[in-house]
Amino acid sequence: MSDGFIKVGKVGELQPGRMKRVNINGQRILLANVDGNFYATDDSCTHEEASLSTGFLKGDLVKCPLHGSRFNVRTGEVLEEPAEENLRTYPVRIEGNDILIGLT
Ligand code: FES
């Protein structure tokens, strides 16, 4: 905890190809499992107010449920308009069966 990494769940709780929103101190983070690797980005679309966790995950791309912008969850890069700003990403660490996200 002291190094800025906070436990958000267990590895077995999020299957490959799935994603969910986690709340860390009021901050909404999207956690995605891409082929067994976990990635974390901001959950809010950079276009308008939409929760990406309610969108669609295909490979490493998440599609916004509102206007269809797509982002790469590994890099946060925006790949399709109308959003123009990249998503902020966060480091993810696995310790045993625990998933931790770094908010430093
Ligand atoms: S709110 Fe996400 S593309 Fe518009």
Backbone and ligand atoms as CSV (ligand in chain L), in Angstrom:
chain,resi,resn,atom,element,x,y,z
A,1,MET,N,N,0.825,-1.203,0.000
A,1,MET,CA,C,0.000,0.000,0.000
A,1,MET,C,C,0.858,1.252,0.000
A,2,SER,N,N,1.941,1.215,0.751
A,2,SER,CA,C,2.727,2.424,0.919
A,2,SER,C,C,3.418,2.851,-0.377
A,3,ASP,N,N,3.566,1.891,-1.314
A,3,ASP,CA,C,4.204,2.263,-2.574
A,3,ASP,C,C,3.177,2.721,-3.613
A,4,GLY,N,N,1.953,2.940,-3.202
A,4,GLY,CA,C,0.948,3.459,-4.117
A,4,GLY,C,C,0.153,2.396,-4.838
A,5,PHE,N,N,0.468,1.117,-4.595
A,5,PHE,CA,C,-0.294,0.045,-5.235
A,5,PHE,C,C,-1.404,-0.423,-4.294
A,6,ILE,N,N,-2.607,-0.528,-4.848
A,6,ILE,CA,C,-3.770,-0.860,-4.035
A,6,ILE,C,C,-4.434,-2.100,-4.606
A,7,LYS,N,N,-4.769,-3.026,-3.722
A,7,LYS,CA,C,-5.403,-4.277,-4.146
A,7,LYS,C,C,-6.824,-4.004,-4.621
A,8,VAL,N,N,-7.153,-4.521,-5.800
A,8,VAL,CA,C,-8.493,-4.276,-6.340
A,8,VAL,C,C,-9.270,-5.560,-6.594
A,9,GLY,N,N,-8.633,-6.713,-6.405
A,9,GLY,CA,C,-9.375,-7.948,-6.626
A,9,GLY,C,C,-8.439,-9.124,-6.790
A,10,LYS,N,N,-9.045,-10.260,-7.129
A,10,LYS,CA,C,-8.285,-11.498,-7.312
A,10,LYS,C,C,-8.246,-11.864,-8.788
A,11,VAL,N,N,-7.149,-12.489,-9.193
A,11,VAL,CA,C,-6.938,-12.847,-10.593
A,11,VAL,C,C,-8.113,-13.666,-11.142
A,12,GLY,N,N,-8.594,-14.649,-10.362
A,12,GLY,CA,C,-9.647,-15.542,-10.846
A,12,GLY,C,C,-11.006,-14.893,-10.998
A,13,GLU,N,N,-11.141,-13.663,-10.505
A,13,GLU,CA,C,-12.453,-13.004,-10.548
A,13,GLU,C,C,-12.739,-12.332,-11.886
A,14,LEU,N,N,-11.707,-12.167,-12.701
A,14,LEU,CA,C,-11.902,-11.483,-13.981
A,14,LEU,C,C,-11.290,-12.339,-15.089
A,15,GLN,N,N,-12.145,-12.955,-15.865
A,15,GLN,CA,C,-11.698,-13.884,-16.904
A,15,GLN,C,C,-11.122,-13.135,-18.112
A,16,PRO,N,N,-10.275,-13.806,-18.909
A,16,PRO,CA,C,-9.762,-13.177,-20.133
A,16,PRO,C,C,-10.916,-12.689,-21.016
A,17,GLY,N,N,-10.735,-11.521,-21.582
A,17,GLY,CA,C,-11.775,-10.954,-22.443
A,17,GLY,C,C,-12.823,-10.173,-21.681
A,18,ARG,N,N,-12.672,-10.099,-20.350
A,18,ARG,CA,C,-13.651,-9.372,-19.546
A,18,ARG,C,C,-13.019,-8.115,-18.951
A,19,MET,N,N,-13.860,-7.204,-18.549
A,19,MET,CA,C,-13.378,-5.979,-17.897
A,19,MET,C,C,-14.389,-5.563,-16.851
A,20,LYS,N,N,-13.930,-4.710,-15.938
A,20,LYS,CA,C,-14.854,-4.186,-14.931
A,20,LYS,C,C,-14.322,-2.861,-14.410
A,21,ARG,N,N,-15.231,-2.162,-13.767
A,21,ARG,CA,C,-14.843,-0.885,-13.163
A,21,ARG,C,C,-14.498,-1.125,-11.710
A,22,VAL,N,N,-13.402,-0.517,-11.268
A,22,VAL,CA,C,-13.065,-0.573,-9.855
A,22,VAL,C,C,-12.952,0.859,-9.351
A,23,ASN,N,N,-13.274,1.004,-8.086
A,23,ASN,CA,C,-13.284,2.307,-7.472
A,23,ASN,C,C,-12.141,2.412,-6.482
A,24,ILE,N,N,-11.242,3.320,-6.694
A,24,ILE,CA,C,-10.141,3.494,-5.750
A,24,ILE,C,C,-10.181,4.925,-5.241
A,25,ASN,N,N,-10.529,5.068,-3.988
A,25,ASN,CA,C,-10.619,6.399,-3.374
A,25,ASN,C,C,-11.431,7.356,-4.242
A,26,GLY,N,N,-12.541,6.874,-4.757
A,26,GLY,CA,C,-13.413,7.724,-5.553
A,26,GLY,C,C,-12.987,7.865,-7.003
A,27,GLN,N,N,-11.864,7.259,-7.353
A,27,GLN,CA,C,-11.384,7.316,-8.737
A,27,GLN,C,C,-11.872,6.072,-9.471
A,28,ARG,N,N,-12.490,6.261,-10.624
A,28,ARG,CA,C,-13.042,5.127,-11.361
A,28,ARG,C,C,-12.034,4.627,-12.396
A,29,ILE,N,N,-11.644,3.382,-12.213
A,29,ILE,CA,C,-10.605,2.791,-13.059
A,29,ILE,C,C,-11.186,1.593,-13.798
A,30,LEU,N,N,-10.798,1.471,-15.059
A,30,LEU,CA,C,-11.200,0.307,-15.839
A,30,LEU,C,C,-10.093,-0.738,-15.740
A,31,LEU,N,N,-10.478,-1.953,-15.354
A,31,LEU,CA,C,-9.518,-3.057,-15.267
A,31,LEU,C,C,-9.923,-4.093,-16.322
A,32,ALA,N,N,-8.992,-4.419,-17.203
A,32,ALA,CA,C,-9.305,-5.343,-18.299
A,32,ALA,C,C,-8.332,-6.520,-18.288
A,33,ASN,N,N,-8.869,-7.677,-18.598
A,33,ASN,CA,C,-8.042,-8.878,-18.735
A,33,ASN,C,C,-7.930,-9.200,-20.224
A,34,VAL,N,N,-6.729,-9.020,-20.770
A,34,VAL,CA,C,-6.472,-9.311,-22.184
A,34,VAL,C,C,-5.558,-10.529,-22.253
A,35,ASP,N,N,-6.128,-11.659,-22.592
A,35,ASP,CA,C,-5.346,-12.899,-22.712
A,35,ASP,C,C,-4.535,-13.206,-21.453
A,36,GLY,N,N,-5.122,-12.941,-20.299
A,36,GLY,CA,C,-4.449,-13.268,-19.047
A,36,GLY,C,C,-3.571,-12.161,-18.494
A,37,ASN,N,N,-3.404,-11.083,-19.254
A,37,ASN,CA,C,-2.657,-9.929,-18.752
A,37,ASN,C,C,-3.646,-8.826,-18.375
A,38,PHE,N,N,-3.349,-8.169,-17.275
A,38,PHE,CA,C,-4.270,-7.151,-16.775
A,38,PHE,C,C,-3.761,-5.754,-17.086
A,39,TYR,N,N,-4.721,-4.888,-17.470
A,39,TYR,CA,C,-4.398,-3.501,-17.791
A,39,TYR,C,C,-5.399,-2.583,-17.124
A,40,ALA,N,N,-4.936,-1.415,-16.739
A,40,ALA,CA,C,-5.804,-0.453,-16.067
A,40,ALA,C,C,-5.699,0.909,-16.741
A,41,THR,N,N,-6.879,1.505,-16.973
A,41,THR,CA,C,-6.950,2.857,-17.539
A,41,THR,C,C,-8.047,3.610,-16.791
A,42,ASP,N,N,-8.177,4.896,-17.082
A,42,ASP,CA,C,-9.348,5.602,-16.578
A,42,ASP,C,C,-10.597,4.958,-17.170
A,43,ASP,N,N,-11.672,4.934,-16.375
A,43,ASP,CA,C,-12.912,4.307,-16.853
A,43,ASP,C,C,-13.760,5.284,-17.657
A,44,SER,N,N,-13.555,6.580,-17.440
A,44,SER,CA,C,-14.375,7.573,-18.129
A,44,SER,C,C,-13.799,7.850,-19.512
A,45,CYS,N,N,-14.668,7.809,-20.499
A,45,CYS,CA,C,-14.275,8.145,-21.863
A,45,CYS,C,C,-13.759,9.576,-21.894
A,46,THR,N,N,-12.776,9.843,-22.751
A,46,THR,CA,C,-12.229,11.200,-22.826
A,46,THR,C,C,-13.084,12.103,-23.712
A,47,HIS,N,N,-14.136,11.559,-24.323
A,47,HIS,CA,C,-15.008,12.369,-25.166
A,47,HIS,C,C,-16.086,13.047,-24.336
A,48,GLU,N,N,-16.964,12.230,-23.757
A,48,GLU,CA,C,-17.985,12.761,-22.859
A,48,GLU,C,C,-18.085,11.828,-21.668
A,49,GLU,N,N,-19.153,11.985,-20.921
A,49,GLU,CA,C,-19.282,11.205,-19.686
A,49,GLU,C,C,-19.874,9.830,-19.990
A,50,ALA,N,N,-19.018,8.844,-20.148
A,50,ALA,CA,C,-19.476,7.475,-20.352
A,50,ALA,C,C,-18.510,6.535,-19.659
A,51,SER,N,N,-19.067,5.476,-19.089
A,51,SER,CA,C,-18.234,4.484,-18.410
A,51,SER,C,C,-17.819,3.413,-19.410
A,52,LEU,N,N,-16.529,3.348,-19.676
A,52,LEU,CA,C,-16.043,2.381,-20.679
A,52,LEU,C,C,-16.270,0.943,-20.245
A,53,SER,N,N,-16.403,0.728,-18.940
A,53,SER,CA,C,-16.616,-0.645,-18.452
A,53,SER,C,C,-17.959,-1.192,-18.920
A,54,THR,N,N,-18.864,-0.305,-19.353
A,54,THR,CA,C,-20.156,-0.767,-19.864
A,54,THR,C,C,-20.124,-0.873,-21.392
A,55,GLY,N,N,-18.947,-0.685,-21.966
A,55,GLY,CA,C,-18.778,-0.810,-23.409
A,55,GLY,C,C,-18.386,-2.235,-23.782
A,56,PHE,N,N,-17.531,-2.346,-24.778
A,56,PHE,CA,C,-17.200,-3.662,-25.326
A,56,PHE,C,C,-15.690,-3.824,-25.406
A,57,LEU,N,N,-15.224,-4.986,-24.988
A,57,LEU,CA,C,-13.794,-5.281,-25.049
A,57,LEU,C,C,-13.564,-6.350,-26.109
A,58,LYS,N,N,-12.703,-6.012,-27.075
A,58,LYS,CA,C,-12.363,-6.985,-28.120
A,58,LYS,C,C,-10.850,-6.963,-28.261
A,59,GLY,N,N,-10.217,-8.076,-27.934
A,59,GLY,CA,C,-8.755,-8.072,-27.900
A,59,GLY,C,C,-8.301,-7.051,-26.877
A,60,ASP,N,N,-7.414,-6.149,-27.310
A,60,ASP,CA,C,-6.971,-5.114,-26.367
A,60,ASP,C,C,-7.645,-3.773,-26.632
A,61,LEU,N,N,-8.767,-3.796,-27.354
A,61,LEU,CA,C,-9.473,-2.553,-27.661
A,61,LEU,C,C,-10.789,-2.477,-26.915
A,62,VAL,N,N,-11.017,-1.346,-26.271
A,62,VAL,CA,C,-12.305,-1.123,-25.614
A,62,VAL,C,C,-13.064,-0.082,-26.432
A,63,LYS,N,N,-14.352,-0.383,-26.627
A,63,LYS,CA,C,-15.191,0.518,-27.409
A,63,LYS,C,C,-16.166,1.223,-26.479
A,64,CYS,N,N,-16.232,2.542,-26.606
A,64,CYS,CA,C,-17.134,3.322,-25.769
A,64,CYS,C,C,-18.583,3.008,-26.134
A,65,PRO,N,N,-19.441,2.822,-25.114
A,65,PRO,CA,C,-20.834,2.471,-25.393
A,65,PRO,C,C,-21.642,3.636,-25.944
A,66,LEU,N,N,-21.121,4.871,-25.815
A,66,LEU,CA,C,-21.944,6.023,-26.186
A,66,LEU,C,C,-21.810,6.414,-27.657
A,67,HIS,N,N,-20.589,6.709,-28.088
A,67,HIS,CA,C,-20.413,7.118,-29.498
A,67,HIS,C,C,-19.393,6.280,-30.241
A,68,GLY,N,N,-18.920,5.213,-29.610
A,68,GLY,CA,C,-18.117,4.237,-30.345
A,68,GLY,C,C,-16.629,4.497,-30.475
A,69,SER,N,N,-16.096,5.479,-29.763
A,69,SER,CA,C,-14.641,5.644,-29.809
A,69,SER,C,C,-13.966,4.380,-29.300
A,70,ARG,N,N,-12.806,4.091,-29.847
A,70,ARG,CA,C,-12.074,2.907,-29.379
A,70,ARG,C,C,-10.720,3.328,-28.822
A,71,PHE,N,N,-10.327,2.633,-27.757
A,71,PHE,CA,C,-9.052,2.903,-27.097
A,71,PHE,C,C,-8.305,1.591,-26.907
A,72,ASN,N,N,-6.992,1.688,-26.950
A,72,ASN,CA,C,-6.160,0.529,-26.630
A,72,ASN,C,C,-5.954,0.501,-25.118
A,73,VAL,N,N,-6.377,-0.577,-24.465
A,73,VAL,CA,C,-6.274,-0.614,-22.998
A,73,VAL,C,C,-4.828,-0.823,-22.534
A,74,ARG,N,N,-3.951,-1.289,-23.421
A,74,ARG,CA,C,-2.542,-1.436,-23.018
A,74,ARG,C,C,-1.865,-0.082,-22.927
A,75,THR,N,N,-2.149,0.780,-23.897
A,75,THR,CA,C,-1.428,2.046,-24.011
A,75,THR,C,C,-2.292,3.266,-23.697
A,76,GLY,N,N,-3.602,3.098,-23.703
A,76,GLY,CA,C,-4.514,4.214,-23.502
A,76,GLY,C,C,-4.762,5.006,-24.780
A,77,GLU,N,N,-4.102,4.616,-25.855
A,77,GLU,CA,C,-4.184,5.387,-27.102
A,77,GLU,C,C,-5.597,5.356,-27.696
A,78,VAL,N,N,-6.065,6.526,-28.119
A,78,VAL,CA,C,-7.352,6.593,-28.791
A,78,VAL,C,C,-7.150,6.238,-30.264
A,79,LEU,N,N,-8.025,5.370,-30.787
A,79,LEU,CA,C,-7.859,4.887,-32.159
A,79,LEU,C,C,-9.001,5.304,-33.073
A,80,GLU,N,N,-10.062,5.805,-32.460
A,80,GLU,CA,C,-11.206,6.159,-33.297
A,80,GLU,C,C,-11.947,7.341,-32.693
A,81,GLU,N,N,-12.277,8.292,-33.506
A,81,GLU,CA,C,-13.039,9.457,-33.056
A,81,GLU,C,C,-14.458,9.025,-32.689
A,82,PRO,N,N,-15.233,9.835,-31.983
A,82,PRO,CA,C,-15.016,11.264,-31.759
A,82,PRO,C,C,-14.035,11.625,-30.634
A,83,ALA,N,N,-13.671,10.704,-29.769
A,83,ALA,CA,C,-12.686,11.054,-28.739
A,83,ALA,C,C,-11.347,11.368,-29.407
A,84,GLU,N,N,-10.627,12.317,-28.836
A,84,GLU,CA,C,-9.331,12.699,-29.405
A,84,GLU,C,C,-8.198,12.557,-28.405
A,85,GLU,N,N,-8.563,12.495,-27.151
A,85,GLU,CA,C,-7.546,12.406,-26.089
A,85,GLU,C,C,-7.343,10.964,-25.668
A,86,ASN,N,N,-6.086,10.611,-25.418
A,86,ASN,CA,C,-5.783,9.266,-24.927
A,86,ASN,C,C,-6.298,9.095,-23.501
A,87,LEU,N,N,-6.484,7.837,-23.116
A,87,LEU,CA,C,-6.838,7.520,-21.740
A,87,LEU,C,C,-5.578,7.471,-20.898
A,88,ARG,N,N,-5.707,7.855,-19.649
A,88,ARG,CA,C,-4.591,7.684,-18.731
A,88,ARG,C,C,-4.490,6.203,-18.353
A,89,THR,N,N,-3.295,5.696,-18.276
A,89,THR,CA,C,-3.103,4.291,-17.893
A,89,THR,C,C,-2.424,4.210,-16.528
A,90,TYR,N,N,-2.574,3.060,-15.904
A,90,TYR,CA,C,-2.001,2.830,-14.571
A,90,TYR,C,C,-1.279,1.485,-14.568
A,91,PRO,N,N,-0.178,1.405,-13.832
A,91,PRO,CA,C,0.534,0.121,-13.764
A,91,PRO,C,C,-0.259,-0.905,-12.956
A,92,VAL,N,N,-0.184,-2.152,-13.405
A,92,VAL,CA,C,-0.862,-3.251,-12.706
A,92,VAL,C,C,0.191,-4.254,-12.267
A,93,ARG,N,N,0.038,-4.742,-11.048
A,93,ARG,CA,C,0.979,-5.716,-10.515
A,93,ARG,C,C,0.181,-6.900,-9.964
A,94,ILE,N,N,0.710,-8.094,-10.196
A,94,ILE,CA,C,0.086,-9.297,-9.649
A,94,ILE,C,C,0.968,-9.810,-8.516
A,95,GLU,N,N,0.370,-10.007,-7.374
A,95,GLU,CA,C,1.095,-10.581,-6.231
A,95,GLU,C,C,0.319,-11.790,-5.758
A,96,GLY,N,N,0.857,-12.982,-6.039
A,96,GLY,CA,C,0.094,-14.182,-5.727
A,96,GLY,C,C,-1.157,-14.187,-6.572
A,97,ASN,N,N,-2.315,-14.171,-5.923
A,97,ASN,CA,C,-3.585,-14.107,-6.659
A,97,ASN,C,C,-4.204,-12.725,-6.635
A,98,ASP,N,N,-3.488,-11.784,-6.089
A,98,ASP,CA,C,-4.054,-10.443,-5.943
A,98,ASP,C,C,-3.680,-9.555,-7.124
A,99,ILE,N,N,-4.642,-8.728,-7.519
A,99,ILE,CA,C,-4.396,-7.704,-8.551
A,99,ILE,C,C,-4.245,-6.367,-7.845
A,100,LEU,N,N,-3.157,-5.676,-8.150
A,100,LEU,CA,C,-2.934,-4.365,-7.546
A,100,LEU,C,C,-2.749,-3.333,-8.643
A,101,ILE,N,N,-3.289,-2.152,-8.401
A,101,ILE,CA,C,-3.139,-1.059,-9.345
A,101,ILE,C,C,-2.364,0.062,-8.676
A,102,GLY,N,N,-1.426,0.622,-9.424
A,102,GLY,CA,C,-0.595,1.708,-8.893
A,102,GLY,C,C,-1.173,3.064,-9.248
A,103,LEU,N,N,-1.381,3.875,-8.246
A,103,LEU,CA,C,-1.943,5.208,-8.483
A,103,LEU,C,C,-0.938,6.312,-8.181
A,104,THR,N,N,0.308,6.018,-8.356
A,104,THR,CA,C,1.322,7.024,-8.003
A,104,THR,C,C,1.324,8.171,-8.998
L,1,FES,S1,S,-18.632,9.466,-24.742
L,1,FES,FE1,FE,-17.229,7.994,-25.495
L,1,FES,S2,S,-17.188,8.359,-27.616
L,1,FES,FE2,FE,-18.550,9.853,-26.835
